[in-house]
Amino acid sequence: MRALLRMLLRFITLVLALSIVVFVLAGSFWYVWQDAHGRAPQISYTLTVKKLEQAGVGLYLRYRGEDVSQPANAGDSRELTFVVRSGEAVKTIAENLERAGLIRDAGLFGWLVRYWGADGDIQAGVYVLKPSMTMEEIMRQLQHGRLSAVMVTIPEGWRAEEVAALLEKVNVVSAAEFMAAMEQGRSDYPFLGERPPGAPTSLEGFLFPDTYQFPQQTTPDRVLDIMLDNWDRRIPPELRAEAATQHVTLYEAVTLASIVEREAVIPDERPIIAGVYMNRLTNGMYLQADPTVQYAKGYNETTKRWWNPMRQEEALSVDSPYNTFINPGLPPGPICSPGLAAIRAVLSPTASDYLFFFSKGDGSHAFAATYEEHLHNMELYGSKTSR
């Protein structure tokens, strides 16, 4: 009796399995035929694994039809700037779209792109998208709606005025309009929310140095969207969390990193210089950083430069809250936009007992733990304002 029951169960299982296979194959054939008939009735189909796979994806998309046809936010018609970077995979693009609130399901968008064979049609560039667009509308825009753009490289250590002048030179945006928007500031990014009392509202320090594609003759806000999105992407949460281990806020870390960026010439010295400044802050000493005075001095009409060497007497004569020779602690805000290496140096400084460093004249520095050692280095490498 038990043997008969086992045979009956096996037979029922086999029948169910065959039924499922027949159902899937029939559905696949039907969807392929419907798709072919709708787009090109005269084309005859030869069954292949690829076509079966496409039919399976098509069935899945039909099953998720409501999700495909519904926008992320039907009531939000804001124009958002979206950047596709060179070499980005569809998976990454989809994840960025979801993060920006332009789609709800990155995986579903990836299947949609795959079904329509649009993988190779999405090119690097700048696009304008809306949360009120459907997934298919966004996919089509990424295929054909790229804005006319220009490639621009922003070096590490530039202040905002230098960035503004370059953007105007390459016909991206007016320098004056960009500076007005930059100084007005933004509050729509969490990393901009840790400003101490009295800090400027400007975005100085957060115009991340990188190579960008900017649309030509665009708005300042669109340029800032691209740059701030890039900062948000390039400084991961785990790196930001390291600020707490150094007993500083993220904003303070960026401020100190901007000084390190202007001070260090040799990359390997960045963490050491950051460690010196950390030691000076811990010991209640003035930072005495030349670049802060250079920043306070501003543009020199004679040299036609923003960054001019600090003369010894200017350490005490330049009256500015940014002058760290006469004001304790950090300056009110960053003095330039530091690169990733300078930010990492501040968040992971080299541990030492150094309190001073002095330029050797070749880009490198001599470091000292005591003022006596520092004076000796000054005698070796020439007379210059101490730090």
C-alpha positions in Angstrom: 0.0 0.0 0.0 2.8 2.4 0.9 4.6 1.6 -2.3 1.5 2.4 -4.2 1.1 5.7 -2.5 4.7 6.6 -3.2 4.2 5.8 -6.9 1.1 7.9 -6.9 2.8 10.9 -5.3 5.7 10.6 -7.8 3.3 10.6 -10.7 1.4 13.6 -9.4 4.7 15.5 -8.9 5.8 14.6 -12.4 2.5 15.8 -13.9 2.8 19.1 -11.9 6.4 19.7 -13.0 5.5 19.0 -16.7 2.5 21.3 -16.4 4.7 24.1 -15.1 7.2 23.6 -17.9 4.5 23.6 -20.5 3.0 26.7 -19.0 6.3 28.7 -19.0 7.1 27.6 -22.6 3.7 28.4 -23.8 3.8 31.8 -22.1 7.2 32.5 -23.5 6.1 31.6 -27.1 3.0 33.7 -26.7 4.9 36.8 -25.4 7.6 36.5 -28.1 4.9 36.2 -30.8 2.9 39.1 -29.4 6.1 41.3 -29.2 7.1 40.3 -32.8 3.6 40.9 -34.1 3.2 44.2 -32.4 6.5 45.7 -33.6 7.1 43.9 -36.9 4.5 41.3 -38.0 6.5 40.4 -41.1 9.5 39.1 -39.1 9.6 35.4 -38.4 11.2 34.3 -35.1 13.7 31.5 -34.7 13.7 30.2 -31.1 17.0 30.8 -29.3 18.1 30.8 -25.6 18.5 34.6 -25.8 15.0 35.1 -27.1 13.6 32.8 -24.4 15.5 34.7 -21.8 14.1 38.0 -23.2 10.7 36.5 -23.2 11.2 35.6 -19.5 12.3 39.2 -18.7 9.3 40.5 -20.7 6.9 38.3 -18.6 8.5 39.6 -15.4 8.2 43.2 -16.6 4.6 42.5 -17.5 4.1 41.1 -14.0 5.6 44.3 -12.5 3.8 46.5 -15.1 2.4 48.9 -12.5 5.8 49.5 -11.0 7.3 50.1 -14.4 4.6 52.6 -15.5 4.4 54.5 -12.2 6.9 57.4 -11.6 8.9 57.6 -8.4 6.9 60.7 -7.5 4.1 61.7 -9.9 3.7 65.1 -8.1 7.3 66.1 -8.3 8.1 67.8 -11.6 11.5 69.4 -10.4 14.3 69.2 -12.9 17.2 67.3 -11.4 20.7 67.1 -12.8 21.9 63.6 -13.3 25.4 62.6 -14.3 26.4 59.4 -16.0 30.2 59.0 -15.6 32.5 57.3 -18.1 32.6 53.5 -17.6 29.7 53.3 -15.2 27.7 50.0 -15.5 23.9 50.0 -15.8 23.7 48.6 -12.2 25.6 51.6 -10.9 23.5 54.0 -12.9 20.3 52.4 -11.6 21.5 52.6 -8.0 22.4 56.3 -8.5 18.9 56.9 -10.0 17.3 55.3 -7.0 19.5 57.2 -4.5 18.5 60.5 -6.3 14.8 59.6 -5.9 14.3 59.3 -9.7 13.2 55.6 -9.6 12.0 53.3 -6.8 13.6 50.0 -7.8 17.1 49.9 -9.2 16.9 46.2 -10.0 13.7 46.6 -12.0 15.2 49.5 -14.0 18.2 47.3 -14.8 15.8 44.6 -16.2 13.9 47.2 -18.2 17.2 48.5 -19.8 18.3 44.9 -20.5 15.0 44.0 -22.1 15.1 46.9 -24.5 18.7 46.4 -25.3 19.6 49.9 -24.2 22.7 49.0 -22.3 25.0 50.3 -25.0 23.0 53.4 -25.8 23.4 55.1 -22.4 26.5 57.4 -22.7 28.5 59.3 -20.2 27.1 62.9 -19.9 24.8 65.3 -18.1 21.0 64.8 -18.2 18.0 66.6 -16.8 15.5 64.2 -15.3 12.3 64.5 -13.1 10.9 62.3 -10.4 7.6 62.5 -12.2 9.0 60.6 -15.2 8.3 56.9 -15.6 11.1 54.4 -15.8 10.8 54.0 -19.5 10.8 57.8 -20.0 14.0 58.0 -17.9 15.6 55.2 -19.9 14.7 57.0 -23.2 16.1 60.3 -21.9 19.4 58.6 -20.9 19.6 57.3 -24.5 18.9 60.5 -26.4 18.6 63.5 -24.0 22.2 64.2 -23.1 23.0 67.9 -22.7 25.8 69.6 -24.6 28.6 69.5 -22.1 32.3 70.4 -21.6 34.9 68.5 -19.6 36.4 70.6 -16.8 39.1 69.6 -14.3 39.1 71.3 -10.9 42.5 70.9 -9.2 43.0 70.3 -5.5 43.5 73.3 -3.4 41.6 75.9 -5.4 39.4 78.4 -3.7 35.9 79.1 -5.0 36.8 82.2 -6.9 39.3 80.2 -9.0 36.7 77.6 -9.8 34.2 80.3 -10.8 36.7 82.0 -13.1 37.4 78.7 -14.9 33.7 77.8 -15.3 33.1 81.2 -16.9 36.1 80.8 -19.2 34.7 77.5 -20.6 31.2 79.0 -21.0 29.5 76.9 -18.3 28.2 79.7 -16.0 28.8 83.3 -15.1 31.5 83.6 -12.4 29.5 86.3 -10.5 26.3 84.1 -10.5 28.2 81.1 -9.4 29.9 82.9 -6.5 26.5 84.4 -5.4 25.0 80.9 -5.3 28.1 79.4 -3.7 28.1 82.1 -0.9 24.4 81.7 -0.3 25.1 78.1 0.6 22.9 75.0 0.7 21.3 72.9 3.4 20.0 70.0 1.4 23.0 67.7 2.0 23.6 66.2 5.5 27.4 66.8 5.3 26.7 70.6 5.1 24.8 70.5 8.4 27.6 70.5 11.0 28.7 74.1 10.7 29.8 75.5 14.1 28.3 78.8 15.3 29.7 81.7 13.3 30.7 79.6 10.3 30.1 81.1 6.9 27.2 79.9 4.8 29.4 79.4 1.7 30.2 76.1 0.1 34.0 76.8 0.2 35.7 73.5 0.8 33.0 71.3 -0.7 33.6 71.9 -4.4 35.2 68.5 -4.8 38.3 68.6 -7.0 37.8 66.2 -9.9 37.2 66.0 -13.6 33.6 66.9 -14.5 31.3 67.1 -17.4 29.3 70.3 -17.0 26.5 71.4 -19.3 27.3 74.7 -21.1 25.5 77.9 -20.4 23.7 76.4 -17.4 22.6 77.6 -14.0 24.8 77.9 -10.9 22.6 75.5 -9.0 22.9 72.8 -11.7 26.7 73.0 -11.4 26.6 72.9 -7.6 24.2 69.9 -7.8 26.8 68.0 -9.8 29.7 69.0 -7.5 27.9 68.4 -4.3 26.6 65.0 -5.5 30.2 64.1 -6.3 31.4 65.1 -2.9 28.6 63.0 -1.3 29.6 60.0 -3.5 33.4 60.3 -3.1 33.4 60.7 0.7 31.8 57.5 1.9 29.9 57.2 5.3 32.6 55.1 6.9 35.2 57.7 6.2 33.0 60.5 7.5 32.5 58.5 10.7 36.2 58.6 11.4 35.9 62.3 12.3 34.5 61.4 15.7 37.7 59.4 16.4 39.7 62.6 16.0 37.2 64.5 18.2 36.2 66.9 15.4 33.1 67.4 13.3 33.1 66.6 9.6 33.1 70.3 8.9 36.1 70.9 11.1 37.9 68.0 9.4 37.3 69.6 6.0 38.5 72.9 7.3 41.7 71.5 8.6 42.1 69.4 5.4 41.9 72.5 3.3 44.9 73.9 5.2 46.8 70.6 4.8 46.0 70.7 1.1 47.6 74.1 0.7 50.6 73.3 2.9 51.7 69.9 1.8 53.6 69.5 -1.5 54.8 65.9 -1.1 51.8 63.5 -0.8 53.5 61.3 1.9 53.8 64.4 4.2 50.1 65.1 4.3 49.3 62.8 7.3 52.4 64.1 9.1 51.4 67.7 8.7 47.9 66.9 9.7 49.3 65.2 12.8 51.3 68.4 13.6 48.2 70.6 13.4 46.2 68.1 15.5 49.0 68.2 18.2 49.0 72.0 18.2 45.2 72.1 18.6 45.4 69.6 21.4 48.1 71.6 23.2 46.1 74.9 22.8 48.7 76.4 20.4 48.0 78.7 17.5 48.0 76.8 14.2 50.2 79.6 12.6 49.4 78.3 9.1 50.7 80.5 6.2 47.9 79.5 3.8 45.2 81.0 6.2 46.9 84.4 5.9 47.2 83.9 2.1 43.5 83.2 1.9 42.7 86.3 4.1 44.8 88.5 1.8 42.7 87.5 -1.2 43.5 88.6 -4.8 46.6 90.6 -5.6 46.1 93.0 -8.6 49.9 93.2 -9.1 50.6 89.5 -9.3 47.2 88.6 -10.7 47.1 85.7 -8.3 44.9 84.6 -5.4 47.6 82.8 -3.5 50.6 85.0 -2.7 53.4 84.2 -0.3 53.0 85.5 3.2 55.5 88.1 4.3 56.7 87.8 7.9 55.1 91.0 9.1 51.7 89.9 7.7 51.5 87.2 10.3 50.4 89.9 12.7 49.2 92.7 10.5 46.5 90.9 8.4 43.3 91.4 10.5 41.0 88.6 9.6 39.3 85.7 11.5 41.1 83.4 9.0 44.5 84.5 10.3 45.6 81.6 12.5 48.6 83.5 13.8 46.4 85.9 15.8 43.3 83.7 16.3 43.3 80.4 18.2 41.9 77.2 16.9 40.6 76.6 13.4 39.6 79.4 11.0 35.8 79.9 10.6 35.7 77.6 7.6 37.7 75.9 4.8 40.1 78.0 2.7 40.0 75.9 -0.4 38.6 72.6 -1.6 40.8 69.7 -0.3 41.1 66.5 -2.2 40.3 63.0 -0.9 44.0 62.4 0.2 44.0 65.5 2.4 40.7 64.6 4.0 42.0 61.1 4.7 45.2 62.6 6.2 43.2 64.6 8.7 40.9 61.7 9.6 43.9 59.3 9.9 46.9 61.6 10.9 50.4 60.2 11.6 50.9 59.9 15.4 54.0 61.8 16.5 55.2 64.3 19.0 55.9 66.9 16.3 54.7 70.4 17.0 56.6 72.3 14.3 57.6 72.0 10.6 59.7 74.1 8.4 60.1 74.2 4.6 63.4 72.9 3.2 62.8 74.8 0.0 62.3 71.7 -2.2 58.8 71.0 -1.3 59.6 68.8 1.7 59.6 69.8 5.4 61.8 69.3 8.5 59.7 68.4 11.5 60.5 69.1 15.1 59.0 68.2 18.5 60.5 71.2 20.4 61.0 74.8 19.6 64.8 74.4 20.0 64.8 71.7 17.3 62.6 74.0 15.2 65.1 76.9 15.5 67.9 74.5 14.5 65.9 73.5 11.3 65.4 77.2 10.6 69.2 77.7 10.7 69.7 74.8 8.4 67.1 75.7 5.8 66.9 79.5 5.9 65.0 82.2 7.6 61.2 81.9 7.3 58.1 82.5 9.5 57.8 79.6 11.9 54.7 77.4 12.2 
